[in-house]
Amino acid sequence: MQTEIGIVFVERAHRLLHEGGRLGIVLPETYFFSKSYSWFRKWLDERFVLKGVLNMPMEAFQGFCRAKTNFYVFSKKRGGKEPPIEKQAYWSCGGKTWISNALTIGINKDGETLYRIDSLSMTRTGEVDDVAASDVDCLLCDDGETSTASFVTSTPLTESFIGVPQYCDPSIQRALRAWTSERLPNCQLMSLGELKDLGWLSVRQGHGSPFQDLRSGDIRIKAINQ
């Protein structure tokens, strides 16, 4: 039986780490949402606490692989529980997980320097466009809160998509709340999971990746009259 190299490295790191020790590692994002890796998320929950997630834009490794990855920071548990606070970095205390959905990392798809664009002249500036580095600097020198990064309540990987930065992006949530408060002040925001639990949204098994003319799935939403 063959085991993927990313999982092998995580298992090896767990053997080497002391209780409360931290692991920083780049892993495929699919480990943290795919049903086929649910066993791995359960294994992680039993041994680690997720302390930080940094989105890795595709440009970071595009010249070498096409897998979507993120940088993860884990803390090794002690007897199945989170280590004492005094053994943790200041930013990783208090049952919180830091998550950044930075969309740039300072290089373009060709591996060349990516520069910021002046919004008025639409020309390149001399400033490198590296939101990932800016978010990390803010985490280490300030409170870690930026337009693309924030702390969320730590939850088990088996019960959430906390390992997928896009699902926790504060800028997306803020924009949605602002839009609804302005145009739909009486609207109550609900997750797809909540709609499913209420029976207002039906969810069926996916069709995989069929030919284009066979993609005939649907989404059904129950109309509610207030």
C-alpha positions as CSV (number, residue, x, y, z in Angstrom):
1,M,0.0,0.0,0.0
2,Q,1.3,3.4,-1.0
3,T,0.8,6.5,1.1
4,E,1.0,10.1,-0.3
5,I,4.2,11.9,0.7
6,G,2.4,14.8,2.3
7,I,0.7,12.4,4.8
8,V,4.0,10.6,5.4
9,F,5.7,13.9,6.4
10,V,2.8,14.8,8.8
11,E,3.0,11.3,10.4
12,R,6.8,11.5,10.7
13,A,6.6,15.1,12.2
14,H,4.1,13.8,14.8
15,R,6.6,11.2,15.9
16,L,9.4,13.7,16.2
17,L,7.5,16.5,17.9
18,H,7.3,17.0,21.7
19,E,3.9,17.7,23.2
20,G,3.0,21.3,22.4
21,G,5.6,21.3,19.5
22,R,4.5,23.1,16.3
23,L,4.6,21.8,12.7
24,G,4.6,24.1,9.7
25,I,4.0,22.3,6.5
26,V,2.6,22.9,2.9
27,L,-0.2,20.4,2.1
28,P,-2.7,19.9,-0.7
29,E,-6.0,21.7,0.1
30,T,-8.0,18.7,-1.0
31,Y,-6.9,16.9,2.3
32,F,-9.2,19.4,4.2
33,F,-12.5,19.1,2.3
34,S,-12.5,15.9,0.2
35,K,-14.7,13.1,1.5
36,S,-11.9,10.6,0.5
37,Y,-9.6,12.2,3.1
38,S,-12.1,12.3,6.0
39,W,-10.1,9.6,7.7
40,F,-7.0,11.9,7.6
41,R,-8.8,14.8,9.1
42,K,-10.0,12.5,11.9
43,W,-6.4,11.4,12.5
44,L,-5.3,15.0,12.6
45,D,-8.0,16.0,15.1
46,E,-6.9,13.2,17.4
47,R,-3.3,14.4,17.4
48,F,-3.1,18.1,16.5
49,V,-4.7,21.5,17.0
50,L,-4.8,23.6,13.8
51,K,-3.3,27.0,14.7
52,G,-2.8,28.8,11.4
53,V,-3.7,28.5,7.7
54,L,-2.1,30.6,4.9
55,N,-3.5,30.4,1.4
56,M,-0.9,29.6,-1.2
57,P,-1.8,31.2,-4.5
58,M,-1.4,28.9,-7.5
59,E,1.5,31.0,-8.7
60,A,3.6,29.9,-5.8
61,F,4.3,26.4,-7.2
62,Q,2.8,26.7,-10.7
63,G,6.2,26.0,-12.3
64,F,6.4,22.6,-10.5
65,C,2.9,21.3,-9.8
66,R,-0.8,22.2,-10.3
67,A,-2.1,21.1,-6.9
68,K,-3.8,23.7,-4.8
69,T,-1.9,24.0,-1.5
70,N,-1.9,25.9,1.7
71,F,0.6,26.4,4.5
72,Y,-0.6,24.9,7.8
73,V,0.6,25.3,11.4
74,F,-0.3,22.6,13.8
75,S,0.3,22.2,17.5
76,K,0.8,18.6,18.9
77,K,-1.7,17.6,21.5
78,R,-0.9,16.2,24.9
79,G,-3.0,13.1,25.7
80,G,-5.6,14.2,23.1
81,K,-5.9,17.7,24.6
82,E,-4.4,21.1,23.6
83,P,-1.1,21.9,25.5
84,P,-1.0,24.6,28.2
85,I,-1.0,28.2,26.9
86,E,2.5,28.9,28.2
87,K,3.9,26.4,25.7
88,Q,2.2,28.2,22.7
89,A,3.2,31.2,20.7
90,Y,1.3,34.3,21.7
91,W,-0.7,34.4,18.5
92,S,-1.8,30.8,18.8
93,C,-3.5,31.0,22.2
94,G,-7.1,31.1,23.3
95,G,-8.8,28.5,21.1
96,K,-8.4,30.5,18.0
97,T,-7.1,29.7,14.5
98,W,-5.5,32.4,12.3
99,I,-6.5,32.1,8.7
100,S,-5.3,34.2,5.7
101,N,-6.8,34.0,2.2
102,A,-4.1,36.2,0.7
103,L,-4.5,36.1,-3.1
104,T,-1.0,37.2,-4.1
105,I,2.5,36.0,-3.1
106,G,4.8,38.3,-5.0
107,I,5.3,36.4,-8.2
108,N,3.2,35.8,-11.3
109,K,2.5,32.5,-13.1
110,D,5.9,32.7,-14.9
111,G,7.8,33.1,-11.6
112,E,8.5,36.7,-12.2
113,T,8.0,39.5,-9.7
114,L,4.4,40.6,-9.4
115,Y,4.0,44.4,-8.9
116,R,1.0,46.3,-7.6
117,I,-1.1,48.2,-10.1
118,D,-2.0,51.9,-9.6
119,S,-5.8,52.0,-9.6
120,L,-5.9,55.4,-11.3
121,S,-3.3,55.1,-14.1
122,M,-3.6,51.3,-14.4
123,T,0.2,51.0,-14.6
124,R,2.7,49.0,-12.6
125,T,4.2,50.5,-9.5
126,G,7.6,49.6,-8.0
127,E,5.8,47.9,-5.0
128,V,5.8,44.1,-4.9
129,D,2.3,42.7,-4.6
130,D,2.7,40.1,-1.9
131,V,-0.4,40.0,0.4
132,A,0.7,36.7,1.9
133,A,3.9,38.3,3.3
134,S,2.0,41.3,4.5
135,D,-0.5,39.2,6.4
136,V,2.3,37.2,8.1
137,D,4.1,40.4,9.0
138,C,0.9,41.7,10.6
139,L,0.4,38.4,12.5
140,L,3.9,38.6,14.0
141,C,4.1,42.3,14.7
142,D,0.5,43.3,15.3
143,D,-2.9,41.7,16.0
144,G,-3.0,39.5,12.9
145,E,-6.2,41.1,11.6
146,T,-6.2,42.4,8.0
147,S,-8.6,42.7,5.1
148,T,-7.8,39.1,4.1
149,A,-6.8,37.6,7.5
150,S,-8.5,37.1,10.8
151,F,-8.9,34.7,13.8
152,V,-11.8,32.3,13.9
153,T,-12.9,29.9,16.7
154,S,-10.9,26.7,16.5
155,T,-13.2,23.8,15.4
156,P,-12.4,20.2,14.6
157,L,-11.4,19.5,11.0
158,T,-14.0,16.8,10.8
159,E,-16.8,19.2,11.6
160,S,-15.8,22.2,9.4
161,F,-13.9,23.5,6.4
162,I,-11.6,25.5,8.6
163,G,-8.6,24.2,6.7
164,V,-9.9,25.8,3.5
165,P,-9.1,29.6,3.7
166,Q,-11.7,30.7,1.1
167,Y,-14.5,29.5,3.4
168,C,-13.2,31.7,6.2
169,D,-12.3,34.8,4.2
170,P,-13.5,37.8,6.3
171,S,-13.5,40.1,3.2
172,I,-16.1,37.9,1.5
173,Q,-18.2,37.8,4.6
174,R,-18.0,41.5,5.2
175,A,-19.0,42.3,1.7
176,L,-22.0,40.0,1.8
177,R,-23.2,41.5,5.1
178,A,-22.7,45.1,3.8
179,W,-24.7,44.3,0.7
180,T,-27.6,42.6,2.5
181,S,-27.8,45.3,5.2
182,E,-28.1,48.0,2.6
183,R,-30.4,46.3,0.1
184,L,-32.2,43.6,2.2
185,P,-32.2,44.9,5.8
186,N,-34.7,42.3,6.9
187,C,-32.8,39.4,5.3
188,Q,-31.3,36.7,7.6
189,L,-28.1,35.2,6.3
190,M,-27.9,31.4,6.5
191,S,-25.3,28.9,5.4
192,L,-26.0,26.2,2.8
193,G,-25.8,23.6,5.6
194,E,-28.5,25.4,7.6
195,L,-30.8,25.6,4.5
196,K,-30.2,21.9,4.0
197,D,-31.1,21.1,7.7
198,L,-34.3,23.1,7.4
199,G,-35.3,21.2,4.2
200,W,-35.3,24.3,2.1
201,L,-32.3,23.2,0.0
202,S,-31.9,19.6,-1.4
203,V,-28.5,18.2,-1.8
204,R,-27.7,15.2,-4.0
205,Q,-24.6,13.2,-4.8
206,G,-22.5,14.8,-7.5
207,H,-22.0,13.5,-11.0
208,G,-18.2,13.6,-11.0
209,S,-16.8,15.2,-14.2
210,P,-19.1,14.0,-17.1
211,F,-18.9,15.2,-20.7
212,Q,-20.3,18.8,-21.1
213,D,-23.6,17.6,-22.8
214,L,-24.3,15.3,-19.8
215,R,-23.9,18.0,-17.1
216,S,-27.6,18.1,-16.1
217,G,-27.5,18.5,-12.3
218,D,-29.8,20.9,-10.5
219,I,-30.3,22.9,-7.3
220,R,-33.7,23.0,-5.8
221,I,-34.7,25.7,-3.4
222,K,-38.0,25.8,-1.5
223,A,-39.9,29.1,-1.9
224,I,-40.8,30.7,1.4
225,N,-43.6,33.2,1.7
226,Q,-43.4,35.6,4.6
